[in-house]
Amino acid sequence: MSEQKIGVNIAICDDNAKDAQEIRGYLLSYFERNGFVGAIHLYDNAEALLDDFAPGRFDVLFLDIFLKGMSGVDAAAIMRKSDPNCLIVFITMSDSFMREGFALRAASYVEKPLTPEKMEVALTQCHDLFLKNARYIEITLTQRGFKVPLARLAYAEVAGKSILFHTDMGESFEARMSMDEAEKQLEGAPFLRCHNSFVVNMNYVEDIQGNNLVLKSGQVVPIRKNGRREVVDTLNEFMTERLFEGR
């Protein structure tokens, strides 16, 4: 197990190796100046990116529009169907695809040739997502500790005298702490204390069925009987706000 989990996962897809490395350099510099942590994955064609893609796999996609083979716009359209949340930044030589990019809810455009000023504008527009994903919960196991990004944490549950943390990738980490201590570290929304023994990330809730929350992974998390209405109301309000933000 590594000592630190990744805060922001970024894909760069550009068949010009020099431009791809330039974008990577701007990202690393931006992270260092703003205190973020990130993993950067490079692809030289859309097909390779799609082979490695899964919903939630990447937080930001930097896509060259004019790629050999499948275009960046066509690749973005495929990925957008299954992942509505990742940010898309198009790298382009022309503004001729602005309409398509708008339909795909592109966060920004960067026109080549690349410059620090152009990249700074695009990265500033992604700043809120970087900030959200840079938040961690500290977990200590035996003699070593590591950080789990809050954005990756799906839910947590009491396990004896410990807390079991579950991520969106199916990983589980057990830490010696109380649920009250864990809840303090999670710092409120999008986390909800839905049960004495459970805290859930509302971003991962798919449905409410009776006295249970069904997560996107299929996992079922119970709702406390005393105070169920408060839990349901809080979740419905959160989902409504998220729906309007996505428009």
Backbone as CSV, one residue per row, in Angstrom:
resi,resn,N_x,N_y,N_z,CA_x,CA_y,CA_z,C_x,C_y,C_z
1,MET,0.846,-1.190,0.000,0.000,0.000,0.000,0.879,1.237,0.000
2,SER,0.623,2.170,-0.894,1.388,3.404,-0.950,0.994,4.294,0.218
3,GLU,1.875,5.217,0.572,1.626,6.062,1.721,0.668,7.203,1.401
4,GLN,0.470,7.490,0.138,-0.412,8.613,-0.205,-1.239,8.269,-1.424
5,LYS,-2.533,8.470,-1.308,-3.416,8.237,-2.441,-3.472,9.486,-3.313
6,ILE,-3.870,9.301,-4.558,-3.852,10.406,-5.509,-5.050,11.323,-5.301
7,GLY,-4.812,12.640,-5.323,-5.879,13.606,-5.125,-6.649,13.906,-6.392
8,VAL,-5.960,14.103,-7.500,-6.604,14.468,-8.756,-6.052,13.574,-9.862
9,ASN,-6.934,12.967,-10.615,-6.531,12.060,-11.695,-6.791,12.757,-13.031
10,ILE,-5.738,12.940,-13.826,-5.851,13.711,-15.074,-5.348,12.899,-16.255
11,ALA,-6.064,12.982,-17.370,-5.628,12.362,-18.624,-5.315,13.457,-19.638
12,ILE,-4.187,13.317,-20.309,-3.812,14.200,-21.419,-3.757,13.341,-22.672
13,CYS,-4.545,13.697,-23.669,-4.545,12.946,-24.920,-4.169,13.895,-26.052
14,ASP,-2.935,13.745,-26.545,-2.424,14.610,-27.604,-1.389,13.808,-28.384
15,ASP,-1.534,13.743,-29.715,-0.591,12.963,-30.502,0.695,13.726,-30.817
16,ASN,0.791,14.951,-30.333,2.041,15.699,-30.421,2.742,15.572,-29.068
17,ALA,3.806,14.774,-29.029,4.480,14.471,-27.767,5.001,15.729,-27.072
18,LYS,5.478,16.685,-27.855,5.999,17.924,-27.274,4.883,18.688,-26.569
19,ASP,3.724,18.802,-27.222,2.602,19.516,-26.614,2.110,18.790,-25.364
20,ALA,2.059,17.457,-25.422,1.600,16.677,-24.263,2.509,16.910,-23.060
21,GLN,3.824,16.909,-23.289,4.763,17.140,-22.198,4.669,18.579,-21.680
22,GLU,4.360,19.495,-22.591,4.210,20.893,-22.188,3.001,21.059,-21.264
23,ILE,1.882,20.423,-21.623,0.688,20.465,-20.781,0.988,19.841,-19.424
24,ARG,1.672,18.716,-19.442,2.046,18.045,-18.181,2.885,18.970,-17.309
25,GLY,3.820,19.671,-17.909,4.669,20.585,-17.153,3.870,21.714,-16.516
26,TYR,2.921,22.274,-17.261,2.069,23.327,-16.714,1.257,22.802,-15.526
27,LEU,0.746,21.579,-15.659,-0.037,20.984,-14.578,0.806,20.799,-13.321
28,LEU,1.992,20.233,-13.477,2.863,19.997,-12.326,3.214,21.309,-11.633
29,SER,3.482,22.336,-12.426,3.802,23.641,-11.855,2.602,24.217,-11.103
30,TYR,1.418,24.080,-11.700,0.210,24.604,-11.071,-0.062,23.891,-9.756
31,PHE,0.081,22.566,-9.744,-0.130,21.789,-8.523,0.841,22.216,-7.425
32,GLU,2.107,22.383,-7.798,3.118,22.752,-6.809,2.817,24.127,-6.211
33,ARG,2.396,25.071,-7.053,2.118,26.429,-6.575,0.866,26.498,-5.718
34,ASN,-0.072,25.557,-5.933,-1.353,25.626,-5.225,-1.542,24.520,-4.195
35,GLY,-0.519,23.711,-3.990,-0.577,22.693,-2.951,-1.451,21.498,-3.267
36,PHE,-1.621,21.161,-4.564,-2.418,20.005,-4.949,-1.516,18.805,-5.227
37,VAL,-2.154,17.630,-5.220,-1.459,16.390,-5.557,-2.196,15.753,-6.720
38,GLY,-1.483,15.256,-7.730,-2.179,14.684,-8.867,-1.408,13.592,-9.575
39,ALA,-2.146,12.732,-10.260,-1.560,11.724,-11.148,-1.920,12.120,-12.569
40,ILE,-0.936,12.111,-13.472,-1.139,12.553,-14.853,-0.842,11.388,-15.790
41,HIS,-1.807,11.040,-16.634,-1.679,9.922,-17.563,-1.644,10.459,-18.985
42,LEU,-0.676,10.017,-19.778,-0.502,10.508,-21.144,-0.969,9.474,-22.165
43,TYR,-1.697,9.942,-23.183,-2.167,9.086,-24.277,-1.919,9.819,-25.591
44,ASP,-1.519,9.067,-26.624,-1.260,9.710,-27.915,-2.352,9.438,-28.936
45,ASN,-3.436,8.755,-28.520,-4.576,8.573,-29.409,-5.824,8.315,-28.576
46,ALA,-6.978,8.639,-29.138,-8.240,8.541,-28.410,-8.602,7.106,-28.093
47,GLU,-8.248,6.196,-28.982,-8.584,4.793,-28.772,-7.919,4.251,-27.506
48,ALA,-6.654,4.611,-27.285,-5.935,4.155,-26.089,-6.565,4.737,-24.822
49,LEU,-6.969,6.004,-24.909,-7.634,6.636,-23.768,-8.946,5.927,-23.456
50,LEU,-9.740,5.638,-24.475,-11.023,4.972,-24.255,-10.840,3.581,-23.664
51,ASP,-9.779,2.879,-24.063,-9.503,1.550,-23.506,-9.238,1.618,-22.005
52,ASP,-8.676,2.739,-21.564,-8.309,2.904,-20.154,-9.379,3.639,-19.358
53,PHE,-10.423,4.074,-20.030,-11.437,4.921,-19.400,-12.490,4.104,-18.663
54,ALA,-12.958,4.649,-17.546,-14.106,4.124,-16.802,-14.734,5.299,-16.073
55,PRO,-16.053,5.275,-15.841,-16.685,6.377,-15.112,-15.984,6.641,-13.782
56,GLY,-15.627,7.888,-13.535,-14.934,8.239,-12.308,-13.443,8.037,-12.337
57,ARG,-12.931,7.479,-13.433,-11.490,7.187,-13.532,-10.669,8.468,-13.568
58,PHE,-11.148,9.483,-14.299,-10.411,10.739,-14.423,-11.278,11.902,-13.952
59,ASP,-10.625,12.873,-13.339,-11.311,14.085,-12.907,-11.304,15.139,-14.007
60,VAL,-10.209,15.206,-14.774,-10.077,16.192,-15.848,-9.473,15.516,-17.075
61,LEU,-10.026,15.825,-18.245,-9.498,15.321,-19.511,-8.998,16.506,-20.337
62,PHE,-7.728,16.482,-20.717,-7.185,17.456,-21.662,-7.119,16.749,-23.011
63,LEU,-7.996,17.152,-23.933,-8.138,16.434,-25.191,-7.791,17.324,-26.380
64,ASP,-6.820,16.878,-27.164,-6.567,17.542,-28.446,-7.730,17.197,-29.371
65,ILE,-8.305,18.185,-30.009,-9.443,17.927,-30.890,-9.005,17.189,-32.152
66,PHE,-7.883,17.601,-32.742,-7.448,17.028,-34.016,-6.423,15.924,-33.780
67,LEU,-6.936,14.727,-33.490,-6.093,13.560,-33.267,-6.095,12.666,-34.506
68,LYS,-5.047,11.881,-34.658,-5.050,10.872,-35.708,-6.041,9.791,-35.306
69,GLY,-6.857,9.355,-36.247,-7.904,8.400,-35.908,-9.113,9.125,-35.356
70,MET,-9.674,8.614,-34.277,-10.840,9.246,-33.664,-10.494,10.629,-33.129
71,SER,-11.372,11.601,-33.350,-11.122,12.962,-32.883,-11.364,13.067,-31.385
72,GLY,-10.823,14.122,-30.791,-11.045,14.361,-29.378,-12.501,14.622,-29.055
73,VAL,-13.220,15.285,-29.967,-14.642,15.559,-29.759,-15.444,14.261,-29.735
74,ASP,-15.160,13.365,-30.673,-15.886,12.083,-30.710,-15.589,11.250,-29.466
75,ALA,-14.333,11.249,-29.023,-13.969,10.511,-27.813,-14.669,11.105,-26.590
76,ALA,-14.709,12.445,-26.521,-15.367,13.110,-25.399,-16.849,12.774,-25.345
77,ALA,-17.491,12.698,-26.512,-18.921,12.376,-26.565,-19.189,10.984,-25.994
78,ILE,-18.299,10.041,-26.303,-18.452,8.675,-25.780,-18.281,8.665,-24.272
79,MET,-17.249,9.346,-23.775,-16.968,9.338,-22.340,-18.016,10.110,-21.559
80,ARG,-18.531,11.189,-22.142,-19.522,12.010,-21.462,-20.807,11.240,-21.194
81,LYS,-21.144,10.279,-22.050,-22.376,9.507,-21.866,-22.370,8.734,-20.554
82,SER,-21.194,8.240,-20.140,-21.125,7.439,-18.915,-20.554,8.193,-17.731
83,ASP,-19.942,9.352,-17.981,-19.366,10.132,-16.888,-19.718,11.609,-17.075
84,PRO,-20.787,12.068,-16.412,-21.209,13.465,-16.585,-20.407,14.457,-15.755
85,ASN,-19.519,13.950,-14.898,-18.874,14.825,-13.921,-17.449,15.256,-14.258
86,CYS,-16.741,14.477,-15.064,-15.349,14.835,-15.344,-15.307,16.145,-16.145
87,LEU,-14.290,16.932,-15.890,-14.111,18.178,-16.630,-13.367,17.899,-17.929
88,ILE,-13.782,18.560,-18.990,-13.140,18.392,-20.297,-12.541,19.719,-20.726
89,VAL,-11.264,19.704,-21.032,-10.577,20.871,-21.573,-10.080,20.498,-22.962
90,PHE,-10.582,21.176,-23.986,-10.162,20.885,-25.350,-8.927,21.701,-25.715
91,ILE,-7.970,21.020,-26.335,-6.778,21.656,-26.887,-6.985,21.718,-28.387
92,THR,-6.885,22.899,-28.976,-7.312,23.027,-30.371,-6.484,24.036,-31.149
93,MET,-6.452,23.837,-32.453,-5.827,24.801,-33.371,-6.863,25.741,-33.971
94,SER,-8.161,25.439,-33.702,-9.237,26.202,-34.334,-10.438,26.230,-33.413
95,ASP,-11.277,27.241,-33.548,-12.501,27.317,-32.753,-13.699,26.743,-33.500
96,SER,-13.450,25.940,-34.543,-14.532,25.428,-35.381,-15.396,24.385,-34.667
97,PHE,-14.913,23.861,-33.538,-15.688,22.845,-32.818,-16.301,23.404,-31.526
98,MET,-16.399,24.728,-31.427,-16.915,25.346,-30.207,-18.345,24.878,-29.904
99,ARG,-19.177,24.741,-30.937,-20.566,24.338,-30.720,-20.642,22.931,-30.139
100,GLU,-19.842,22.000,-30.701,-19.819,20.634,-30.183,-19.313,20.605,-28.752
101,GLY,-18.307,21.419,-28.487,-17.742,21.469,-27.143,-18.735,21.998,-26.126
102,PHE,-19.526,22.981,-26.541,-20.557,23.515,-25.651,-21.568,22.430,-25.306
103,ALA,-21.967,21.628,-26.292,-22.926,20.553,-26.059,-22.363,19.506,-25.102
104,LEU,-21.047,19.341,-25.100,-20.397,18.374,-24.219,-19.992,18.989,-22.883
105,ARG,-20.397,20.237,-22.663,-20.108,20.961,-21.422,-18.604,21.033,-21.147
106,ALA,-17.862,21.448,-22.151,-16.422,21.629,-21.976,-16.163,22.721,-20.941
107,ALA,-15.197,22.476,-20.064,-14.867,23.458,-19.029,-14.066,24.610,-19.603
108,SER,-13.252,24.313,-20.645,-12.397,25.363,-21.192,-11.830,24.911,-22.534
109,TYR,-11.254,25.875,-23.253,-10.522,25.628,-24.488,-9.144,26.254,-24.347
110,VAL,-8.139,25.572,-24.865,-6.789,26.143,-24.920,-6.339,26.074,-26.376
111,GLU,-6.081,27.231,-26.953,-5.688,27.278,-28.358,-4.178,27.175,-28.495
112,LYS,-3.743,26.328,-29.414,-2.322,26.223,-29.717,-1.893,27.402,-30.582
113,PRO,-0.647,27.869,-30.465,0.412,27.335,-29.610,0.152,27.623,-28.132
114,LEU,0.552,26.670,-27.276,0.335,26.790,-25.841,1.208,27.880,-25.245
115,THR,0.663,28.567,-24.266,1.427,29.560,-23.516,1.060,29.426,-22.046
116,PRO,1.909,29.873,-21.141,1.581,29.815,-19.703,0.282,30.567,-19.392
117,GLU,0.057,31.692,-20.072,-1.134,32.481,-19.810,-2.412,31.719,-20.196
118,LYS,-2.397,31.067,-21.348,-3.567,30.300,-21.789,-3.849,29.129,-20.845
119,MET,-2.792,28.434,-20.443,-2.967,27.294,-19.547,-3.443,27.743,-18.168
120,GLU,-2.965,28.887,-17.722,-3.376,29.391,-16.409,-4.874,29.663,-16.387
121,VAL,-5.411,30.205,-17.479,-6.851,30.455,-17.563,-7.625,29.145,-17.451
122,ALA,-7.202,28.121,-18.207,-7.890,26.828,-18.195,-7.803,26.169,-16.822
123,LEU,-6.627,26.213,-16.205,-6.447,25.566,-14.909,-7.210,26.299,-13.812
124,THR,-7.315,27.593,-13.919,-8.103,28.358,-12.953,-9.568,27.956,-13.018
125,GLN,-10.048,27.650,-14.229,-11.434,27.223,-14.381,-11.673,25.829,-13.806
126,CYS,-10.603,25.052,-13.616,-10.700,23.726,-13.003,-10.376,23.767,-11.507
127,HIS,-10.056,24.953,-11.005,-9.509,25.090,-9.657,-10.436,24.523,-8.580
128,ASP,-11.735,24.786,-8.695,-12.665,24.323,-7.661,-12.656,22.809,-7.545
129,LEU,-12.574,22.112,-8.684,-12.519,20.658,-8.645,-11.204,20.194,-8.030
130,PHE,-10.089,20.829,-8.390,-8.809,20.488,-7.782,-8.878,20.658,-6.268
131,LEU,-9.488,21.746,-5.844,-9.575,22.047,-4.412,-10.400,20.993,-3.694
132,LYS,-11.513,20.602,-4.300,-12.377,19.587,-3.694,-11.650,18.257,-3.569
133,ASN,-10.947,17.853,-4.627,-10.286,16.556,-4.624,-8.994,16.547,-3.842
134,ALA,-8.490,17.735,-3.475,-7.264,17.799,-2.685,-7.532,17.558,-1.211
135,ARG,-8.811,17.498,-0.798,-9.134,17.246,0.597,-8.998,15.759,0.906
136,TYR,-8.343,15.449,2.039,-8.083,14.066,2.422,-8.629,13.772,3.806
137,ILE,-8.810,12.487,4.080,-8.974,12.030,5.438,-7.714,11.242,5.791
138,GLU,-7.159,11.526,6.953,-5.947,10.856,7.403,-6.326,9.518,8.032
139,ILE,-5.723,8.450,7.544,-5.979,7.117,8.090,-4.656,6.515,8.536
140,THR,-4.614,6.028,9.765,-3.397,5.418,10.299,-3.643,3.943,10.545
141,LEU,-2.814,3.114,9.942,-2.858,1.670,10.150,-1.529,1.247,10.761
142,THR,-1.599,0.579,11.898,-0.400,0.159,12.645,0.573,1.329,12.773
143,GLN,1.768,1.217,12.188,2.780,2.257,12.348,2.845,3.240,11.191
144,ARG,2.017,3.078,10.196,2.112,3.970,9.048,0.755,4.598,8.751
145,GLY,0.794,5.767,8.166,-0.430,6.457,7.815,-0.447,6.789,6.339
146,PHE,-1.624,7.050,5.810,-1.747,7.482,4.424,-3.002,8.316,4.304
147,LYS,-3.185,8.938,3.138,-4.297,9.841,2.926,-5.234,9.277,1.858
148,VAL,-6.531,9.344,2.131,-7.542,8.939,1.157,-8.312,10.193,0.744
149,PRO,-8.341,10.529,-0.546,-9.090,11.713,-0.991,-10.568,11.603,-0.633
150,LEU,-11.134,12.664,-0.081,-12.546,12.630,0.293,-13.439,12.379,-0.912
151,ALA,-13.045,12.886,-2.087,-13.863,12.694,-3.281,-13.958,11.231,-3.676
152,ARG,-12.999,10.394,-3.227,-12.992,8.968,-3.570,-13.674,8.107,-2.521
153,LEU,-14.041,8.704,-1.399,-14.627,7.942,-0.298,-16.134,7.823,-0.504
154,ALA,-16.634,6.591,-0.648,-18.060,6.366,-0.913,-18.865,6.294,0.384
155,TYR,-18.365,5.543,1.362,-19.041,5.483,2.657,-18.093,4.904,3.697
156,ALA,-18.485,5.059,4.959,-17.699,4.518,6.066,-18.651,3.861,7.045
157,GLU,-18.176,2.822,7.710,-19.028,2.097,8.649,-18.234,1.658,9.873
158,VAL,-18.947,1.509,10.981,-18.333,1.025,12.209,-18.016,-0.457,12.055
159,ALA,-16.802,-0.839,12.473,-16.395,-2.243,12.452,-15.729,-2.544,13.796
160,GLY,-16.542,-2.923,14.785,-16.011,-3.138,16.130,-15.565,-1.826,16.744
161,LYS,-14.289,-1.736,17.092,-13.730,-0.507,17.653,-13.009,0.313,16.590
162,SER,-13.251,-0.011,15.338,-12.604,0.679,14.221,-13.654,1.208,13.254
163,ILE,-13.168,1.943,12.265,-14.014,2.409,11.163,-13.474,1.817,9.874
164,LEU,-14.368,1.294,9.058,-14.002,0.734,7.764,-14.402,1.750,6.694
165,PHE,-13.398,2.266,5.964,-13.629,3.251,4.913,-13.646,2.541,3.559
166,HIS,-14.660,2.838,2.737,-14.814,2.204,1.434,-14.689,3.264,0.340
167,THR,-13.847,3.022,-0.669,-13.668,3.978,-1.756,-14.511,3.600,-2.965
168,ASP,-14.567,4.516,-3.940,-15.334,4.273,-5.161,-14.694,3.206,-6.039
169,MET,-13.435,2.848,-5.759,-12.750,1.824,-6.545,-12.835,0.446,-5.895
170,GLY,-13.642,0.324,-4.830,-13.825,-0.966,-4.172,-12.790,-1.279,-3.113
171,GLU,-11.901,-0.326,-2.819,-10.909,-0.536,-1.774,-11.541,-0.299,-0.410
172,SER,-11.025,-0.970,0.629,-11.485,-0.783,1.997,-10.291,-0.637,2.914
173,PHE,-10.371,0.328,3.847,-9.296,0.582,4.789,-9.884,0.650,6.195
174,GLU,-9.296,-0.093,7.121,-9.768,-0.096,8.500,-8.853,0.762,9.360
175,ALA,-9.437,1.656,10.161,-8.652,2.559,11.004,-9.228,2.575,12.409
176,ARG,-8.354,2.669,13.410,-8.775,2.704,14.798,-9.236,4.117,15.155
177,MET,-10.510,4.349,15.070,-11.101,5.627,15.468,-12.588,5.418,15.657
178,SER,-13.246,6.375,16.304,-14.692,6.294,16.480,-15.395,6.940,15.296
179,MET,-16.690,6.673,15.159,-17.448,7.297,14.085,-17.530,8.807,14.284
180,ASP,-17.607,9.256,15.543,-17.626,10.694,15.802,-16.339,11.346,15.311
181,GLU,-15.195,10.687,15.532,-13.906,11.216,15.071,-13.853,11.248,13.543
182,ALA,-14.357,10.185,12.920,-14.361,10.122,11.456,-15.249,11.218,10.883
183,GLU,-16.416,11.430,11.490,-17.354,12.430,10.989,-16.750,13.832,11.062
184,LYS,-15.981,14.122,12.104,-15.328,15.425,12.226,-14.341,15.647,11.086
185,GLN,-13.603,14.587,10.710,-12.636,14.712,9.617,-13.333,14.885,8.267
186,LEU,-14.528,14.323,8.132,-15.237,14.400,6.850,-15.887,15.762,6.623
187,GLU,-16.084,16.540,7.656,-16.453,17.961,7.565,-17.745,18.227,6.794
188,GLY,-18.804,17.501,7.098,-20.109,17.837,6.523,-20.265,17.450,5.065
189,ALA,-21.189,18.163,4.356,-21.521,17.824,2.960,-20.255,17.743,2.111
190,PRO,-20.213,16.719,1.192,-21.318,15.842,0.791,-21.500,14.613,1.674
191,PHE,-20.902,14.604,2.884,-21.016,13.438,3.748,-22.190,13.597,4.708
192,LEU,-22.927,12.506,4.889,-24.147,12.516,5.683,-24.118,11.355,6.663
193,ARG,-24.304,11.664,7.941,-24.421,10.621,8.973,-25.837,10.062,8.886
194,CYS,-26.008,9.021,8.097,-27.330,8.479,7.823,-27.772,7.442,8.851
195,HIS,-26.819,7.021,9.704,-27.077,5.958,10.672,-26.003,6.089,11.747
196,ASN,-26.277,5.596,12.943,-25.265,5.671,14.000,-23.955,5.023,13.589
197,SER,-24.042,4.022,12.713,-22.851,3.263,12.333,-22.375,3.537,10.910
198,PHE,-23.002,4.499,10.217,-22.654,4.737,8.818,-22.615,6.233,8.490
199,VAL,-21.629,6.604,7.672,-21.576,7.909,7.014,-21.475,7.640,5.526
200,VAL,-22.262,8.351,4.727,-22.275,8.105,3.282,-21.924,9.380,2.534
201,ASN,-21.221,9.230,1.415,-20.964,10.332,0.497,-22.175,10.435,-0.423
202,MET,-22.933,11.521,-0.305,-24.189,11.647,-1.056,-23.975,11.651,-2.568
203,ASN,-22.762,11.943,-3.030,-22.484,11.885,-4.465,-22.600,10.469,-5.020
204,TYR,-22.519,9.465,-4.143,-22.542,8.078,-4.599,-23.883,7.393,-4.359
205,VAL,-24.880,8.137,-3.884,-26.202,7.546,-3.640,-26.993,7.513,-4.941
206,GLU,-27.507,6.349,-5.266,-28.293,6.158,-6.486,-29.794,6.228,-6.217
207,ASP,-30.225,5.693,-5.056,-31.667,5.599,-4.814,-31.923,5.441,-3.315
208,ILE,-33.152,5.732,-2.921,-33.633,5.490,-1.561,-34.697,4.412,-1.643
209,GLN,-34.487,3.306,-0.929,-35.447,2.207,-0.950,-35.791,1.837,0.485
210,GLY,-36.960,2.274,0.912,-37.380,1.988,2.279,-36.441,2.629,3.286
211,ASN,-35.832,1.811,4.128,-34.902,2.288,5.144,-33.454,2.084,4.738
212,ASN,-33.212,2.080,3.424,-31.854,1.882,2.917,-31.522,2.881,1.817
213,LEU,-30.251,3.197,1.724,-29.716,3.950,0.587,-29.002,2.961,-0.316
214,VAL,-29.302,3.018,-1.605,-28.633,2.164,-2.579,-27.578,3.004,-3.288
215,LEU,-26.320,2.571,-3.221,-25.235,3.308,-3.839,-25.072,2.903,-5.298
216,LYS,-24.346,3.708,-6.056,-24.125,3.429,-7.474,-23.391,2.112,-7.678
217,SER,-22.624,1.691,-6.670,-21.895,0.429,-6.743,-22.783,-0.770,-6.471
218,GLY,-24.037,-0.515,-6.012,-24.942,-1.594,-5.637,-24.938,-1.877,-4.148
219,GLN,-23.989,-1.303,-3.419,-23.945,-1.480,-1.973,-25.176,-0.845,-1.333
220,VAL,-25.620,-1.419,-0.216,-26.782,-0.910,0.510,-26.334,-0.400,1.870
221,VAL,-26.717,0.832,2.197,-26.358,1.469,3.464,-27.654,1.800,4.202
222,PRO,-27.769,1.426,5.473,-29.032,1.657,6.190,-29.246,3.116,6.586
223,ILE,-30.515,3.487,6.700,-30.917,4.792,7.223,-31.427,4.583,8.645
224,ARG,-31.051,5.460,9.555,-31.525,5.331,10.933,-33.047,5.505,10.976
225,LYS,-33.704,4.715,11.806,-35.159,4.797,11.927,-35.576,6.075,12.635
226,ASN,-34.851,6.433,13.694,-35.145,7.668,14.426,-34.438,8.818,13.722
227,GLY,-35.186,9.616,12.984,-34.591,10.708,12.222,-34.485,10.403,10.743
228,ARG,-35.234,9.388,10.274,-35.191,9.013,8.862,-35.600,10.175,7.968
229,ARG,-36.655,10.905,8.357,-37.137,11.997,7.530,-36.066,13.060,7.331
230,GLU,-35.314,13.367,8.363,-34.232,14.355,8.255,-33.169,13.899,7.268
231,VAL,-32.821,12.599,7.321,-31.829,12.046,6.396,-32.320,12.154,4.958
232,VAL,-33.562,11.743,4.729,-34.132,11.763,3.374,-34.234,13.195,2.847
233,ASP,-34.675,14.117,3.699,-34.805,15.513,3.275,-33.443,16.110,2.911
234,THR,-32.434,15.813,3.724,-31.081,16.322,3.449,-30.560,15.778,2.133
235,LEU,-30.783,14.494,1.888,-30.318,13.865,0.656,-31.060,14.423,-0.557
236,ASN,-32.376,14.591,-0.447,-33.151,15.127,-1.566,-32.737,16.558,-1.899
237,GLU,-32.466,17.351,-0.873,-32.015,18.730,-1.093,-30.666,18.746,-1.793
238,PHE,-29.764,17.859,-1.361,-28.433,17.782,-1.977,-28.548,17.377,-3.442
239,MET,-29.374,16.369,-3.734,-29.534,15.890,-5.111,-30.165,16.962,-6.000
240,THR,-31.098,17.724,-5.452,-31.737,18.796,-6.228,-30.728,19.874,-6.585
241,GLU,-29.892,20.265,-5.609,-28.859,21.269,-5.871,-27.867,20.775,-6.914
242,ARG,-27.503,19.510,-6.841,-26.556,18.940,-7.800,-27.156,18.894,-9.197
243,LEU,-28.470,18.622,-9.283,-29.156,18.570,-10.575,-29.105,19.938,-11.243
244,PHE,-29.387,21.000,-10.493,-29.378,22.349,-11.059,-27.968,22.789,-11.419
245,GLU,-26.964,22.360,-10.627,-25.575,22.714,-10.947,-25.141,22.091,-12.247
246,GLY,-25.700,20.913,-12.588,-25.297,20.199,-13.788,-25.934,20.710,-15.048
247,ARG,-26.883,21.641,-14.941,-27.578,22.151,-16.140,-26.713,23.130,-16.896
